[in-house]
Amino acid sequence: MLGSWHDIRWRFEVQLHDTPAWIPYELELWLSHGEPEWRDCLGVHEMTDCTDDPVEVATRQLDESLEVLAGYGRRIGIRGVRIIMWTGPNTDGGPDIVIPATREQMALGRLRDTVSDVEVALREVENARTRLRNQMVESDTIDGLGRNTIARTTEGALARRLVLQFLAGHDLVRTIRWALPRDWSSSCPLPEDFLEPGQEYLGPYWCGAVMISLDVSGTVELCLVDSEPEPDLYDPGMYFDENALVEYRRGARLRAQDNAEVVLPLLHRASLRLSTSDGTDATVDDLAATHLGGQLTVTKLPPPQQPALTSAGTERA
């Protein structure tokens, strides 16, 4: 029988391309290759008061580490990986468990590592595009650069159609803010330190009881937010005040209804249309309900058609 299951220790060992020997996975392996990506794989690990089967623990630890050991480890020439485990109180003597990674496991580890590279690259691309959109808005609204010039300059990073749609969406955001009451000053509920880079232009945009979002495709949506903070529903004795919650929700509903009755006519007056997810015109009740979640889409109404004139200059019946 193996030693105690309540105190186990293990380490990883690797084979390099230029040697058949198994070498402990230690920091020294990386001295001429830069810093290891995941230091948790280095050295001897231990688990006390373990009630799991040590073989299952070793198998799980090996599988979870192969993305680094087999994938990232290619940078130092790792071609084989195994885990060795002691089930006694120390690492004296030979290990009780030795589990080498199969060829299939090594291949899966390398695949997972490559997938991670792609995920990191995609995040970096999206962050770069966010910075680009931020700069596009600044160039358009502050520097006065022509939109065709912006679209030509950003060609290759963003499609011309998306550039123009996005800037048109930002125009729509400004139209909404201009249409709302002047005393609904634009503000953000978070301290400036919590803003992500570019949020000063890319939103969300706050104007009184209205929160406006601008999608990368230029789609603009809005919803109502409650100006009153949710009350502290727990007294010092940690008693939940259900009546206070009911009263707060009732007040929030009334405030949302009042705000919706102000906002919707102002948007209509600015030739803006609010629509629900099914494309129908939003009502005051639809707008009021957004304080509980959900958003309405904003679009610009087409200009009214002029009546056709006859050759004599009169309206045609």
N, C-alpha and C positions, 0 to 999 in steps of 0.2 A: 504494500500500500504506500502511496505517496505521503509526503509529510503533511503538516497541518494545512488546512485550507484557509485558515484565518489570517495567515501572514505570508504573502507571496511577493516575490521580486522578479523582475524581468529586465531584459535589455534586447536591443536589436543588433544583429550582426549582418554584415554585407560582404559580398564578393565584388571586387573590381575587375575590369576587363583585363588588366595586366597581371592578375594573380588568382590562383584557385583557392587561396586561404580565406577563411572567414575572419573578418576584422570587426571588432566592436565599433558600433556607430557612435563616434565621439567627435568633439569639436575639432580635434587635430586633423580629421579627414578634410576639413574645409579651409585649412589655413592658407592654402594657395589658390582657393577658389571663391573667396568672398564669404559673406555671412550665410549660414543656413537659414532657410525660410521658416522652418518650424522647429524651434529649439526643444519642444516637448518630446521629440523623438530621441534626443541625445541622452547618453548615460544610462544609469540603472534607475529603474522606477520601482516603487513599492506600493502595496495596498494592504492595509491592516484590517482586521475584522471582516475579512471577505467571506461571504457565505456561498458565492457562486462556484461552480465547477472550474478549477483553474485552467483546464483545457479550453473551456468556452471563453474564459477571460483572455487567454493567450490568442485564440483564434480571432476574437473580436478586436483586440488591440493591433494585431497584425493587419487585419483588413482595413481598419481605420487609418493606418499609417502609410499604406502603400502609395497613396497619392503623392506623398512627399518622398518616401524612400525609393520608390520605383520611378516616379515621374520626375520630380524636381531633382532627384539623385542622379539623373543622367548627366547632369553638369559636371559631376566628378567621376563618371564612368561606372556607376553601380549597375551590375548585371544580375545580381542575386541578392535576396533578402530572406532572413529567417529571424524568428523570435526564440529566445531561450529563457526558461523560467525556472526559478527555485521555489519550492513550496515550504521550505523551512524558514528559520529565523534569520539566515544569512546566506551569502553567496559562496560559501566554502564548498569545494568539491564540484563535481560535474552537475549540470542542470538536470532537473527532473523531467522537464518537457522541452522538446525541440520541435518547432513547426516551421518548415521552409515554405516560402511562397511558391505556388505553382507557376508555370509559364503563363497560364491564363490569368492568374491573379496579378502578375507583373504587368501584363498587357492592359488589364483593366485599370490598374493604378496609373499607368502612363496616359491612358485615355482621359481619366478624371483630371489629371494634372493639365493636360492640354485644353480640356473644357474650361478649367479655371482661368487659363490664360485668355481664352476668348471672352469669358465673362468680364474679366478685368478690362480688356481692351474695349469692349462695348460700353462699359461704364465711363471710361475715359473719353470715348467718342461723344457720348451723350453729354457729359460735362462740358466738353469743348463746344458742342452745338448750343448749349445753354448760354455759355459766354458769348458766342457769336450772335445769338438772337438778342441778347442784352445790348451788344454793341450796335446791332442793326437799329434798334429802337432809339438809342442815343444819337446815332448818325442821322436818323430821320427827323427826330423831334427837336434835338438841340443843335446839331451841326448844320441842319438844313440840306443834307445831301440828297440828291434826287433818287427816287426809288429804282429807276432803271439802272442807275449807276450802282446802287447797292446790290441789285440782283446780278449784274454782270460781275461785280467784284467778288461776290460770294459763290459764283458758279463753281460747281465741283464739290462744294461743302454742303450746299442746300440747293434743291431744285428751284428754278426761277418761280414756278407756280407757287411753291410753298412760301418763298420769301414774300411775294406780293400778298398772299392770303394772310400771312402772319401780321404784316404791317397793317393791312386793312382791319384785322381783328383788333389791333391796338388802337386804331382810329375809333372803332366801335366802343372800346373801353372808355376812351376820353369823352365820347359823346354821352355815354351813360352818366359819367361823373358830372359833366356840365349840366345835365338835365335834372339832377337831384338838387334838393334845397342847398342854398349856399352855406347855411350854418351846419350842414353835415360835413364837417371838415374831414378830409382824407386822413386816415390814421391806420396804423397797424397795431394789433393788440399785443404783439410780442416786443420785448426790448430789442433794440437795434442789434445787440450782440448775437441774437438768435437767428437773424436773417441769413439765409443762404446767399452766396454771391449771385448777383443778378436779380434778386427779388424786388429791388427798388423799381425795376422796369417790368419784370415778367409776372409780378403779382405773387400771391393773390392781392387784389386791390380792395381796400376798405374805404367805404364812404358812408358814415353814419351807420344805419342799420343794414346796409347792403354790402355783401361780399361778392366781388366779381373775379372770375377766373378766366384766363386766356390760355387755350390749348395751343400746342405747337403747330397745329394745322390752321390756326386762326379762329377756331370756334370759341365763342364767348358765352359763358353761362353765369348766372347769378343766383343768389339765394339771400334770404333774410337771416340776420343773426340778432340775438337778444342782447340789448345793451346792459341789462342787469346781470351781475354775476350770480351764479348759483349759490344759494345760501349754505352755510355750514350746518349740515343736517344732523350733526352729532353734538350732544351736549358733553360737558366734562365727564359725565358718567358713561359715555359711549352709548347713550340711548338714541335710537333712530327716531327722528321727528318726522313722521309720515305726514302730519298735517301741514308742516312747513313746506314739504315737497309738493303736496297737492296745491297749496296756495301759490307757490312759485310757478308751477306749470300753468296754472290758471292765468296768472299775471302775464306770463310769457306769451300765451295764446292771444290774450287781449292786445298786448303790445304789437305782436306780429300782425294782427288784423288791422290795427290802426295804421301801422307803417305801410302795409300793402295797399290800403286805400289812398295813401299819399303817393306811393311810388308808381303804381301802374298808370294812373292818368298822366303823370309827368313823362313817363317813357313813351306813351302813345303820342303826347304832344310833340315829342322829339322825333316822331316818325320811326319809332322802334317797336318791334314786335316781340312779345314773350310767348314761347310755345312750350308745351309739355313734351314728354318723351315720345308720345304718339303723334306729334306734329300739330295738335290742335292749339288754338289760341288759349293762352292761360288766363284764368279769371283771378279776381282778387283773392278768392279762397285758395286757389292753386298757389299763388304767391305766398300767402300767409302760411300755408302748410310747409313751406321750405325751411322754416326755422327748426323743424324737427328732423330735417335731412332731405337730401335731394336737391336738384338744381333745375332751373329753367333756361332754355336756350334763347339767346338774344340775336335778332337779325334786324337789318335795316329794311324798312318798308320801301318798295319801289315808288318812285315819284308818280303822282297821279297823272293819268293820261289826259292830254289836252283834247278837247272835242275837235273832230275833223271839220275843216272849213271847205265850203264850195268855192268855185272859181271866183264868185262875187264877193268872197270874204265873209259870208254868213255861215253860222253853224248849220251842219247838216242834220236833219231830223233823224 
